Amino acid sequence: VLAGCGARDLGNEWFPLREGDHWTLDVRYATDEPREPEQWVLRVEAPGTWDGQPVAIRRHSAGVSWSIRGDAQGLRRVASRTDIDEQPTADAEPLWILKAPFVVGTEWTTPTVPYLIQRRNEHPRDLKHTHRAQMTWRIEAIDDRVTLSSGTSLAPCLRVLGQARLNLYTDPVNGFTDIALISREWYCRGRGLVKFQREERVPSGFLTGGTLSAELLP
């Protein structure tokens, strides 16, 4: 999982970011309309600079890279770039990934979009291009244990909960409904993000939703 043992770590013990580090996540969906499993591969590339400061470059196999800055305040994303972009685009404001201090009760907020909710009979189907919400994150545990499907048991791990709400028109009977967007993430010491869950359940009607679960493969 971690290949860059001799490289400088631009992350921290909960989220190492050394050039050459890589993670493969097995992604499963339980949605109103069936979706095939996926594998996401994330890799730390050669470091860059942003505003004169070093940043880690973390690339997703979907074709997007993120510039991540780590310091005593925590880890935050400062820019992103797709494979067709010549240069990274700055985030409107830095987006926290993990905020210090790494203790139970630390909170932060970030904008989010729906990952899973879709319009049933309208186009474009995805709401992620048109709807945004503020997600509040909170460190719930610093000594959690994660047992992966492979049987690997990891500890200690940070467990982080994110919660947001979207007010959506779901059907003529219910009208507008507050839909909960719930994320859970586990960051294990020396390994980084090893498990991720997203829940976006909607009433039966104009929209479809469900859950996503991702975890580290050996």
C-alpha positions in Angstrom: 0.0 0.0 0.0 2.8 2.4 0.9 5.7 2.3 -1.5 7.5 5.6 -0.9 9.2 4.8 2.4 12.2 6.9 1.6 10.4 9.9 0.3 9.5 13.1 2.3 6.1 12.8 3.9 4.0 15.9 3.2 1.1 14.5 5.1 0.9 13.2 8.7 0.7 9.9 10.6 -3.0 9.6 9.9 -2.7 10.5 6.2 0.8 9.9 4.8 1.5 11.6 1.5 4.9 10.3 0.3 5.7 10.2 -3.4 4.9 6.7 -4.6 2.4 5.9 -1.9 -0.7 4.2 -3.5 -4.1 2.8 -2.3 -6.6 0.6 -4.2 -10.1 0.9 -2.9 -12.9 -1.7 -3.6 -16.1 0.3 -4.2 -19.5 -1.2 -3.8 -23.0 0.4 -4.4 -26.4 -0.4 -2.9 -28.6 1.9 -4.9 -32.2 2.0 -6.1 -30.8 1.3 -9.6 -28.0 -1.4 -9.8 -24.5 -0.1 -10.3 -21.4 -2.2 -10.9 -18.6 -2.4 -8.4 -15.5 -0.3 -9.1 -11.9 0.0 -8.0 -10.4 3.4 -7.3 -6.6 3.7 -7.4 -5.1 6.7 -5.7 -1.4 7.5 -6.0 0.9 10.2 -4.6 2.9 11.7 -7.5 5.9 14.0 -7.4 5.3 17.0 -5.1 4.5 20.4 -6.4 4.3 23.9 -5.0 1.4 26.3 -4.4 1.8 29.9 -3.3 5.5 29.1 -2.7 4.7 26.2 -0.3 5.3 22.5 -1.0 2.1 20.4 -1.7 1.5 16.7 -2.2 -0.1 15.7 -5.5 -2.7 12.9 -5.0 -4.1 11.5 -8.2 -7.3 9.5 -8.6 -7.7 6.9 -11.4 -10.9 8.8 -12.5 -8.5 11.4 -14.0 -8.3 14.1 -11.3 -5.4 15.3 -9.1 -5.5 17.2 -5.9 -2.9 19.5 -4.4 -2.8 18.9 -0.7 -1.0 21.1 1.9 -0.2 19.7 5.3 1.0 21.6 8.4 0.3 21.9 12.1 -3.3 22.9 11.4 -4.0 19.7 9.5 -4.4 18.7 5.9 -6.4 20.7 3.3 -6.9 20.7 -0.4 -5.9 23.9 -2.1 -6.3 23.1 -5.8 -7.4 20.4 -8.3 -6.6 19.5 -11.9 -8.3 17.2 -14.4 -6.3 15.3 -17.0 -7.4 17.8 -19.7 -6.3 20.8 -17.7 -2.9 22.4 -18.3 -2.7 23.9 -14.8 -4.4 23.3 -11.5 -7.4 25.4 -10.5 -7.4 27.0 -7.1 -10.2 26.1 -4.7 -12.3 29.1 -3.7 -11.1 28.4 -0.2 -9.0 25.6 1.2 -11.0 22.4 1.8 -10.1 20.6 5.0 -9.4 16.8 4.8 -8.4 16.4 8.4 -8.3 19.3 10.8 -6.0 19.4 13.9 -6.0 18.8 16.8 -6.7 15.1 16.1 -8.8 14.6 19.2 -12.5 13.7 19.7 -14.7 16.7 19.1 -12.6 18.6 16.5 -15.0 19.9 13.9 -14.8 21.6 10.5 -17.0 22.3 7.5 -16.6 21.8 3.7 -18.9 22.1 0.7 -20.2 18.8 -0.7 -22.3 17.6 -3.6 -24.6 14.6 -3.8 -22.6 11.5 -5.0 -25.5 9.1 -5.5 -28.8 11.0 -5.8 -30.1 11.1 -9.4 -33.3 12.2 -11.1 -35.3 9.2 -12.1 -36.8 10.5 -15.4 -35.1 13.8 -16.1 -31.8 14.8 -17.7 -29.2 15.5 -16.6 -29.8 12.8 -14.1 -27.0 13.6 -11.6 -27.6 16.4 -9.1 -23.9 16.9 -8.3 -23.6 19.6 -11.0 -26.5 21.7 -9.7 -26.8 21.1 -5.9 -24.4 21.9 -3.1 -24.5 21.7 0.7 -22.3 22.4 3.7 -21.1 19.3 5.4 -20.1 19.4 9.1 -17.3 17.0 10.0 -16.5 15.7 13.5 -13.8 13.4 14.8 -15.8 10.8 16.7 -12.9 8.4 17.8 -9.1 8.4 17.8 -8.6 4.7 18.8 -11.1 2.9 16.5 -10.3 -0.5 15.0 -11.1 -1.4 11.4 -11.4 -5.0 10.2 -11.4 -5.2 6.4 -13.1 -7.8 4.3 -9.7 -9.4 3.7 -9.4 -10.0 7.5 -6.8 -7.4 8.0 -7.3 -5.6 11.3 -6.0 -2.0 11.7 -5.6 0.2 14.7 -5.6 2.9 16.0 -7.8 4.7 13.5 -9.5 8.0 13.4 -13.3 7.8 12.7 -14.7 10.9 11.2 -18.4 11.6 10.6 -19.8 14.1 8.1 -23.4 15.3 8.0 -25.2 17.6 5.6 -28.8 18.2 4.3 -30.3 19.0 0.9 -33.8 20.2 0.6 -35.2 18.5 -2.5 -38.5 18.1 -4.3 -39.0 14.4 -4.0 -42.7 13.9 -5.2 -46.1 15.6 -5.2 -47.1 13.9 -1.9 -44.0 14.7 0.2 -43.2 17.9 -1.7 -39.8 19.3 -0.5 -37.9 17.0 1.9 -34.7 17.4 3.8 -32.4 14.6 2.5 -29.5 13.6 4.8 -26.0 13.2 3.2 -23.9 11.1 5.7 -20.2 10.3 5.2 -18.0 8.1 7.5 -14.3 7.9 7.0 -11.6 5.9 8.8 -8.0 7.0 8.8 -5.5 4.5 10.3 -2.1 5.4 11.6 0.5 4.9 9.0 -2.0 3.9 6.3 -4.3 6.8 5.6 -7.8 6.5 4.4 -8.7 2.7 4.6 -12.5 2.8 4.6 -15.2 5.2 3.4 -19.0 5.1 3.5 -21.6 7.5 2.0 -25.3 7.4 2.6 -27.9 9.3 0.5 -31.3 7.7 1.0 -34.4 9.3 -0.6 -38.1 8.6 -0.5 -39.5 6.6 -3.5 -40.6 9.1 -6.1 -38.8 11.4 -8.6 -35.3 10.6 -7.2 -33.1 7.6 -6.6 -30.4 7.2 -4.0 -28.6 4.6 -1.8 -25.2 3.9 -0.3 -21.6 3.6 -1.3 -19.0 1.6 0.6 -15.3 1.6 -0.2 -12.4 -0.1 1.6 -8.7 -0.7 1.1 -7.6 -3.8 -0.8 -4.5 -5.8 0.3 
